Amino acid sequence: MDRALAYLERNRERFLGLLLDYLKIPSVSAQKRFHEDARRAAEFIRQRLHDAGFQTRVFDGKGLPTVHGWRSQDPKRPTLLVYGHYDVQPPDPLDLWETPPFEPTLLDGEIRARGSADDKGPSLALVLAAECWSKGAGALPLNLKVVIEGEEECGGDVVVQFVKKHKKELAAEALVIADTSGWQRGTPALCYGLRGIFAAEVTIEGPSRDLHSGSYGGTVANPATALARLVATLHDEGGRVAVKGFYDGVTPPDAAERARIAALDFEEGDHLAETGSPALYGEEGFSTLERKGARPTCEINGIFGGYQGEGSKTIIPAKAGCKITCRIVPGQDPAKGFAALERHLRKHCPPGVKLHVRKGHRAAAVYTDPETPWAMRARAALEGAFGRPAMLTREGGSIPVVNLFQKELGTQPLLLGTYAPGERAHSPNERYYVDDFFAAIRTGIRLFGV
């Protein structure tokens, strides 16, 4: 291991340069105009795997490619499977970025760029950790397989096709993912729970065209007003989701887990400052941390319709709509949750308009034992890399592919939290500490060395 760690130190500048080059590629999967760039990112990571001594292949399917690398198939050795994604969220709104999203900028020890923390930096770090072993120490001590996909941020299914088609080649004892945050700056985390998700898009139609609000106002239903009334029915005054059947299957955290969560060094004031909101808010009866990772939610992600330009335009819009995502916890079924949401929307839709509800992507929640042998090895690797014990956390976000690997391959996920929270993933001015990048490489080196 010492030789692998020494190789990292000799190649720090080159490794950082590789990350900056990677971040210059605008691999936005949600927008087709960036798909050729996304394919360039796929080739970039394939080349890094090749340079690290992996055999590689690219699986296209019907979408953006999934990159697969593998090496050292010794049945006497343990096997790990590493997952990551090269695609990134859209950078919009561009006017809120302090530096250009695809011109990575080093500032105050941070890399400012879209995709820096989510997930190009951490996933590249694990590939470079493998290079440190293969080139610095001569060989990897275990069998290592890598899958890097390009549709994580848009819900595509090329990786689903690939995994189902290549189960035997992907078999492993544990799945390593570095796509969750650490606990605090300089303090890593092992995440043992992720919320699931289901998405919906709602459209309300009224008149066949925008109408003059003076000539027609008060005579027909206004879709924007109807949407506002409908959205307002989704929660009660205590912050609880008011959809009948939404909480079916939900079990509140037991006493042991609530004690584990309460023991974490968490300052609500720091959390509030990070959000920039004027006050905390959420479901009554639960702490902020419990709401964040262990309770389901229903959120409006965007509302659209009517005139949005400068000044006023006196119309009744022809239609209005919103996008909804619900985060769910173990015990909830995403298909049943969507059905309950749709029933609620149809029941409470005001008269005089037409309602359309379109189903979006979905995934079940994840919960895994943080005390298994591989989990303990991951915690030791994180502690060795950061010099601090890894905290045990539940994340509020979702990584749908974890369910895929659990279902198809039966692998235990090891969710390594190696970057500082507050990274602004999915928001303008995404950032990633340079120190966290190198700590993630050290984590991979130590984990691969067990």
C-alpha positions as CSV (number, residue, x, y, z in Angstrom):
1,M,0.0,0.0,0.0
2,D,2.9,2.4,0.7
3,R,4.0,2.2,-2.9
4,A,0.5,2.9,-4.1
5,L,0.2,6.0,-1.8
6,A,3.7,7.2,-2.9
7,Y,2.6,6.9,-6.5
8,L,-0.3,9.2,-5.7
9,E,2.0,11.8,-4.2
10,R,4.3,11.7,-7.3
11,N,1.3,12.2,-9.6
12,R,-0.8,14.8,-7.7
13,E,-0.3,17.5,-10.3
14,R,-1.1,15.2,-13.2
15,F,-4.2,13.7,-11.5
16,L,-5.5,17.2,-10.8
17,G,-4.9,18.1,-14.4
18,L,-6.9,15.1,-15.6
19,L,-9.8,16.1,-13.4
20,L,-9.8,19.6,-14.8
21,D,-9.8,18.3,-18.3
22,Y,-12.7,16.0,-17.5
23,L,-14.7,18.9,-16.1
24,K,-14.2,20.9,-19.3
25,I,-16.4,18.4,-21.1
26,P,-20.1,19.6,-20.9
27,S,-21.6,16.1,-20.6
28,V,-25.2,17.1,-19.9
29,S,-27.3,14.0,-20.4
30,A,-30.7,15.8,-20.1
31,Q,-30.2,17.9,-23.2
32,K,-29.5,16.3,-26.6
33,R,-27.4,19.2,-27.8
34,F,-24.7,18.0,-25.3
35,H,-24.8,14.3,-26.3
36,E,-21.7,14.4,-28.4
37,D,-19.9,16.0,-25.5
38,A,-21.2,13.3,-23.3
39,R,-19.7,10.7,-25.6
40,R,-16.4,12.5,-25.4
41,A,-16.6,12.1,-21.6
42,A,-17.3,8.4,-22.0
43,E,-14.2,8.0,-24.1
44,F,-12.2,10.1,-21.6
45,I,-13.0,7.8,-18.7
46,R,-12.5,4.7,-20.9
47,Q,-9.0,5.9,-21.6
48,R,-8.3,6.5,-17.9
49,L,-9.4,2.9,-17.3
50,H,-7.2,1.7,-20.1
51,D,-4.2,3.6,-18.7
52,A,-4.8,2.0,-15.3
53,G,-4.4,-1.4,-16.8
54,F,-8.1,-2.3,-17.3
55,Q,-9.6,-4.1,-20.2
56,T,-12.5,-2.0,-21.4
57,R,-15.6,-2.0,-23.5
58,V,-18.3,0.5,-24.3
59,F,-22.0,-0.5,-24.3
60,D,-24.2,1.9,-26.3
61,G,-27.7,0.5,-26.1
62,K,-30.3,3.1,-27.0
63,G,-28.8,6.2,-25.4
64,L,-25.6,7.4,-23.9
65,P,-22.9,4.8,-23.5
66,T,-22.0,2.8,-20.4
67,V,-18.2,2.2,-19.9
68,H,-17.0,-1.1,-18.4
69,G,-13.5,-1.9,-17.2
70,W,-12.2,-5.1,-15.5
71,R,-8.9,-6.7,-14.5
72,S,-7.4,-9.4,-12.3
73,Q,-10.0,-12.2,-12.3
74,D,-8.5,-14.5,-9.6
75,P,-11.2,-16.5,-7.9
76,K,-9.1,-16.7,-4.7
77,R,-9.3,-12.9,-4.3
78,P,-12.2,-10.8,-3.3
79,T,-14.1,-8.8,-5.9
80,L,-15.3,-5.2,-5.8
81,L,-17.5,-3.4,-8.4
82,V,-17.1,0.4,-8.7
83,Y,-19.9,2.5,-10.1
84,G,-19.9,6.1,-11.1
85,H,-21.4,8.4,-13.8
86,Y,-19.8,10.9,-16.2
87,D,-23.0,12.8,-17.0
88,V,-23.8,16.0,-15.2
89,Q,-26.8,18.2,-14.4
90,P,-27.7,21.1,-16.7
91,P,-25.9,24.2,-15.6
92,D,-28.9,26.5,-15.9
93,P,-29.5,29.2,-14.8
94,L,-26.2,30.4,-16.2
95,D,-26.5,33.9,-15.0
96,L,-26.2,32.7,-11.4
97,W,-22.7,31.1,-11.9
98,E,-19.8,33.1,-10.5
99,T,-17.4,31.3,-12.9
100,P,-18.3,29.5,-16.2
101,P,-19.7,26.0,-15.4
102,F,-17.4,24.2,-17.8
103,E,-14.3,26.3,-17.3
104,P,-13.1,24.7,-14.0
105,T,-11.7,27.4,-11.8
106,L,-9.5,26.9,-8.7
107,L,-10.5,29.3,-5.9
108,D,-9.8,29.1,-2.2
109,G,-8.9,25.4,-2.4
110,E,-12.0,24.5,-4.3
111,I,-12.7,23.5,-7.9
112,R,-15.7,25.4,-9.2
113,A,-17.3,23.5,-12.1
114,R,-20.4,21.6,-13.0
115,G,-19.9,17.9,-12.2
116,S,-16.9,18.5,-9.9
117,A,-18.5,16.8,-6.9
118,D,-21.4,15.0,-8.6
119,D,-19.9,12.8,-9.8
120,K,-16.8,13.3,-12.0
121,G,-14.4,14.1,-9.2
122,P,-15.2,11.2,-6.8
123,S,-15.6,8.5,-9.5
124,L,-12.4,9.5,-11.3
125,A,-10.7,9.3,-7.9
126,L,-11.5,5.6,-7.6
127,V,-10.2,4.9,-11.1
128,L,-7.0,6.8,-10.3
129,A,-6.7,4.8,-7.0
130,A,-6.7,1.6,-9.2
131,E,-3.9,3.2,-11.3
132,C,-1.9,3.9,-8.1
133,W,-2.0,0.2,-7.4
134,S,-1.3,-1.1,-10.9
135,K,1.5,1.3,-11.8
136,G,2.8,2.2,-8.4
137,A,2.7,-1.2,-6.7
138,G,2.7,-3.5,-9.7
139,A,-0.8,-5.1,-9.2
140,L,-4.1,-4.8,-7.6
141,P,-4.6,-7.0,-4.5
142,L,-8.2,-7.9,-5.5
143,N,-10.4,-8.3,-8.5
144,L,-11.8,-4.9,-9.6
145,K,-14.6,-4.1,-12.0
146,V,-15.8,-0.7,-12.9
147,V,-19.0,0.6,-14.5
148,I,-19.3,4.3,-15.4
149,E,-22.5,5.4,-17.0
150,G,-23.8,8.5,-18.8
151,E,-27.5,8.7,-17.9
152,E,-27.7,8.9,-14.1
153,E,-28.9,12.5,-14.2
154,C,-31.7,11.9,-16.7
155,G,-33.1,8.6,-15.7
156,G,-31.9,6.7,-18.9
157,D,-31.8,2.9,-18.9
158,V,-28.7,2.0,-20.9
159,V,-27.0,0.9,-17.7
160,V,-30.0,-1.2,-16.9
161,Q,-29.8,-3.0,-20.2
162,F,-26.0,-3.5,-19.6
163,V,-26.3,-4.9,-16.1
164,K,-29.1,-7.3,-17.0
165,K,-27.2,-8.5,-20.0
166,H,-23.8,-9.0,-18.2
167,K,-24.8,-10.2,-14.7
168,K,-22.1,-12.9,-14.6
169,E,-19.3,-10.5,-15.7
170,L,-20.3,-8.0,-13.0
171,A,-20.7,-10.3,-10.1
172,A,-19.0,-8.9,-7.0
173,E,-19.0,-9.0,-3.2
174,A,-19.7,-5.3,-2.8
175,L,-20.6,-2.3,-4.8
176,V,-18.5,0.9,-4.3
177,I,-20.1,4.3,-5.0
178,A,-18.6,7.6,-4.1
179,D,-21.6,9.8,-4.9
180,T,-22.7,10.8,-1.4
181,S,-21.4,13.6,0.8
182,G,-19.2,13.4,3.8
183,W,-20.4,14.5,7.2
184,Q,-18.5,17.7,7.6
185,R,-15.5,19.4,6.0
186,G,-12.7,16.9,6.5
187,T,-14.9,14.3,8.1
188,P,-16.0,11.4,5.8
189,A,-19.2,9.3,6.1
190,L,-20.5,5.9,5.2
191,C,-24.0,6.3,4.0
192,Y,-26.2,3.3,5.0
193,G,-29.5,4.6,3.6
194,L,-30.8,6.4,0.6
195,R,-34.4,7.6,0.0
196,G,-36.1,6.3,-3.1
197,I,-38.0,8.5,-5.6
198,F,-40.9,8.8,-7.9
199,A,-41.6,11.7,-10.3
200,A,-44.7,13.2,-11.9
201,E,-45.4,16.0,-14.3
202,V,-48.8,17.7,-14.0
203,T,-50.5,19.8,-16.7
204,I,-53.7,21.7,-16.3
205,E,-55.5,22.9,-19.5
206,G,-58.2,25.4,-19.7
207,P,-59.1,27.6,-22.8
208,S,-57.8,26.6,-26.2
209,R,-55.6,29.7,-26.2
210,D,-54.5,32.5,-23.9
211,L,-57.4,34.8,-23.3
212,H,-57.7,38.6,-22.6
213,S,-58.2,38.7,-18.8
214,G,-60.4,41.7,-19.1
215,S,-62.8,40.3,-21.7
216,Y,-62.9,36.7,-20.3
217,G,-61.8,36.9,-16.7
218,G,-64.4,35.6,-14.3
219,T,-66.2,33.6,-17.0
220,V,-63.8,30.6,-17.3
221,A,-61.5,28.8,-14.9
222,N,-57.9,30.0,-14.9
223,P,-55.4,27.0,-15.2
224,A,-52.7,28.9,-13.1
225,T,-55.2,29.5,-10.3
226,A,-56.4,25.9,-10.5
227,L,-52.8,24.6,-10.3
228,A,-52.1,26.8,-7.3
229,R,-55.2,25.4,-5.5
230,L,-54.3,21.9,-6.4
231,V,-50.6,22.2,-5.2
232,A,-51.8,23.6,-1.9
233,T,-53.7,20.4,-1.1
234,L,-50.5,18.3,-1.1
235,H,-49.5,19.1,2.5
236,D,-51.2,19.9,5.8
237,E,-50.3,22.8,8.0
238,G,-47.8,20.6,9.9
239,G,-45.8,19.8,6.9
240,R,-47.1,16.3,6.6
241,V,-48.0,15.0,3.1
242,A,-51.8,15.0,2.8
243,V,-52.0,12.3,0.1
244,K,-54.2,9.4,1.2
245,G,-52.1,6.2,1.2
246,F,-48.8,8.1,0.8
247,Y,-47.4,6.7,4.1
248,D,-48.4,3.1,3.6
249,G,-45.6,0.9,4.6
250,V,-43.6,3.6,6.3
251,T,-42.0,2.6,9.6
252,P,-40.6,5.5,11.7
253,P,-37.0,5.3,12.8
254,D,-36.8,3.0,15.8
255,A,-35.3,4.1,19.1
256,A,-31.8,2.8,18.3
257,E,-31.6,4.6,15.0
258,R,-33.1,7.8,16.5
259,A,-30.4,7.6,19.1
260,R,-27.7,7.1,16.4
261,I,-29.0,10.1,14.5
262,A,-29.3,12.3,17.6
263,A,-25.7,11.5,18.6
264,L,-24.3,13.0,15.4
265,D,-22.6,16.4,15.7
266,F,-25.2,18.4,13.9
267,E,-25.9,22.1,14.2
268,E,-29.3,23.2,12.9
269,G,-28.0,26.8,12.6
270,D,-25.2,25.6,10.2
271,H,-27.7,23.6,8.2
272,L,-29.9,26.6,7.9
273,A,-27.1,28.9,6.9
274,E,-26.0,26.4,4.2
275,T,-29.5,26.6,2.7
276,G,-29.9,30.3,2.7
277,S,-33.5,29.9,3.9
278,P,-35.0,32.2,6.5
279,A,-36.2,29.4,8.8
280,L,-36.3,25.6,9.1
281,Y,-39.5,23.8,8.2
282,G,-40.7,20.3,7.9
283,E,-42.9,17.4,9.2
284,E,-43.8,17.9,12.9
285,G,-42.6,15.3,15.4
286,F,-39.2,14.7,13.7
287,S,-35.8,16.3,13.9
288,T,-34.2,18.0,11.0
289,L,-31.8,15.1,10.4
290,E,-34.7,12.6,10.6
291,R,-36.6,14.6,8.1
292,K,-33.6,14.9,5.8
293,G,-32.9,11.2,5.5
294,A,-35.5,9.0,7.2
295,R,-38.8,10.5,6.3
296,P,-40.6,10.7,3.0
297,T,-41.3,14.0,1.2
298,C,-43.3,15.5,-1.6
299,E,-41.7,18.5,-3.3
300,I,-42.7,20.8,-6.1
301,N,-39.6,21.2,-8.3
302,G,-41.0,23.8,-10.7
303,I,-44.2,25.6,-11.7
304,F,-44.8,26.9,-15.2
305,G,-47.5,28.6,-17.2
306,G,-48.7,32.0,-18.3
307,Y,-46.6,35.1,-19.1
308,Q,-43.1,35.1,-17.6
309,G,-41.6,38.2,-19.4
310,E,-40.9,41.7,-18.2
311,G,-43.8,43.8,-17.2
312,S,-47.4,42.6,-17.3
313,K,-49.5,40.8,-19.9
314,T,-53.1,40.6,-18.9
315,I,-54.1,37.1,-19.9
316,I,-55.8,33.9,-18.7
317,P,-53.2,31.3,-19.7
318,A,-54.3,28.3,-21.8
319,K,-52.4,25.9,-19.5
320,A,-50.2,25.7,-16.5
321,G,-48.2,22.8,-14.9
322,C,-45.7,21.7,-12.3
323,K,-43.1,19.0,-11.8
324,I,-43.2,16.9,-8.6
325,T,-40.8,14.5,-7.1
326,C,-41.5,12.4,-3.9
327,R,-38.7,11.0,-1.9
328,I,-39.6,7.7,-0.2
329,V,-38.2,5.5,2.5
330,P,-37.9,1.8,3.0
331,G,-41.3,0.1,3.1
332,Q,-42.8,2.4,0.4
333,D,-43.5,1.2,-3.1
334,P,-42.8,3.8,-5.7
335,A,-45.5,2.5,-8.1
336,K,-48.1,2.6,-5.3
337,G,-46.9,6.0,-4.2
338,F,-47.4,7.4,-7.7
339,A,-50.8,5.9,-8.0
340,A,-51.8,7.5,-4.6
341,L,-50.5,10.8,-5.8
342,E,-52.4,10.6,-9.1
343,R,-55.7,9.7,-7.3
344,H,-55.2,12.7,-5.0
345,L,-54.6,15.1,-7.8
346,R,-57.6,13.9,-9.7
347,K,-59.8,14.0,-6.7
348,H,-58.8,17.6,-5.7
349,C,-58.5,19.2,-9.2
350,P,-60.8,22.2,-9.3
351,P,-63.6,22.2,-11.8
352,G,-63.5,23.8,-15.3
353,V,-60.1,22.5,-16.3
354,K,-58.6,19.3,-17.7
355,L,-55.9,17.5,-15.7
356,H,-53.0,15.4,-17.2
357,V,-50.6,13.5,-15.0
358,R,-47.5,12.0,-16.6
359,K,-45.4,9.4,-14.8
360,G,-41.7,10.0,-14.4
361,H,-38.7,8.0,-13.2
362,R,-38.8,6.0,-10.0
363,A,-36.7,3.9,-7.6
364,A,-37.1,2.2,-4.3
365,A,-35.3,3.3,-1.1
366,V,-32.0,1.6,0.0
367,Y,-31.1,0.5,3.5
368,T,-28.0,-1.6,4.3
369,D,-26.3,-2.9,7.4
370,P,-23.3,-0.6,8.3
371,E,-21.7,-3.3,10.4
372,T,-21.0,-6.0,7.8
373,P,-17.3,-6.9,7.1
374,W,-17.2,-4.9,3.9
375,A,-18.8,-1.9,5.5
376,M,-16.3,-2.1,8.3
377,R,-13.5,-2.2,5.8
378,A,-14.9,0.8,4.0
379,R,-15.1,2.7,7.3
380,A,-11.5,1.8,8.0
381,A,-10.4,3.0,4.5
382,L,-12.2,6.3,5.0
383,E,-10.7,6.9,8.4
384,G,-7.2,6.1,7.2
385,A,-7.6,8.5,4.2
386,F,-9.1,11.4,6.2
387,G,-7.5,10.8,9.6
388,R,-11.0,10.9,11.2
389,P,-13.6,8.3,11.9
390,A,-16.3,8.0,9.3
391,M,-19.8,9.0,10.5
392,L,-22.8,6.7,9.7
393,T,-25.4,8.7,7.8
394,R,-28.7,8.4,5.9
395,E,-28.9,10.5,2.7
396,G,-32.0,12.3,1.6
397,G,-31.1,11.9,-2.1
398,S,-31.6,8.9,-4.4
399,I,-29.2,6.8,-6.5
400,P,-31.6,4.5,-8.5
401,V,-28.9,2.3,-9.8
402,V,-28.1,1.0,-6.3
403,N,-31.5,-0.9,-6.5
404,L,-30.5,-2.3,-9.9
405,F,-27.3,-3.8,-8.6
406,Q,-28.9,-5.1,-5.4
407,K,-31.7,-6.7,-7.4
408,E,-29.8,-8.1,-10.3
409,L,-26.4,-8.9,-8.6
410,G,-27.2,-9.1,-4.9
411,T,-24.2,-6.8,-4.1
412,Q,-24.1,-4.8,-0.9
413,P,-23.6,-1.1,-1.6
414,L,-20.7,0.8,0.1
415,L,-21.7,4.5,-0.2
416,L,-18.5,6.5,0.4
417,G,-19.0,10.1,1.5
418,T,-15.8,11.7,0.5
419,Y,-16.7,15.3,-0.3
420,A,-17.7,18.1,2.0
421,P,-21.4,18.9,2.2
422,G,-22.5,22.2,0.7
423,E,-21.1,21.2,-2.7
424,R,-24.1,22.8,-4.5
425,A,-24.6,19.8,-6.7
426,H,-27.6,20.4,-9.1
427,S,-27.2,24.1,-8.4
428,P,-25.2,27.0,-9.8
429,N,-21.6,27.3,-8.5
430,E,-21.0,23.6,-7.8
431,R,-17.7,23.1,-5.9
432,Y,-15.3,20.4,-4.9
433,Y,-12.4,20.7,-2.5
434,V,-9.1,19.7,-4.0
435,D,-8.2,18.1,-0.7
436,D,-11.3,15.9,-0.9
437,F,-10.3,14.7,-4.4
438,F,-7.0,13.4,-3.1
439,A,-8.6,12.0,0.0
440,A,-11.0,10.1,-2.2
441,I,-8.1,8.6,-4.1
442,R,-6.5,7.6,-0.8
443,T,-9.8,6.0,0.3
444,G,-9.8,3.9,-2.9
445,I,-6.2,2.9,-2.4
446,R,-6.9,1.7,1.1
447,L,-10.1,0.0,0.3
448,F,-8.6,-1.8,-2.7
449,G,-5.7,-2.9,-0.5
450,V,-7.7,-4.9,2.1
